[in-house]
Amino acid sequence: MWTAPEVTLPVAVMPLAVCPHRASVS
């Protein structure tokens, strides 16, 4: 897997931004 910060950060933040969004829709 990639270990570059510029790649790891967005990948780690994506689920965080999707979780609340899905909870809001539900």
C-alpha angles and dihedrals in degrees: 000000000000118000097185111126092223088058101036095050098057091043091052094045096046096074089045091056093043096048096064090039092056092045089053092051092047 
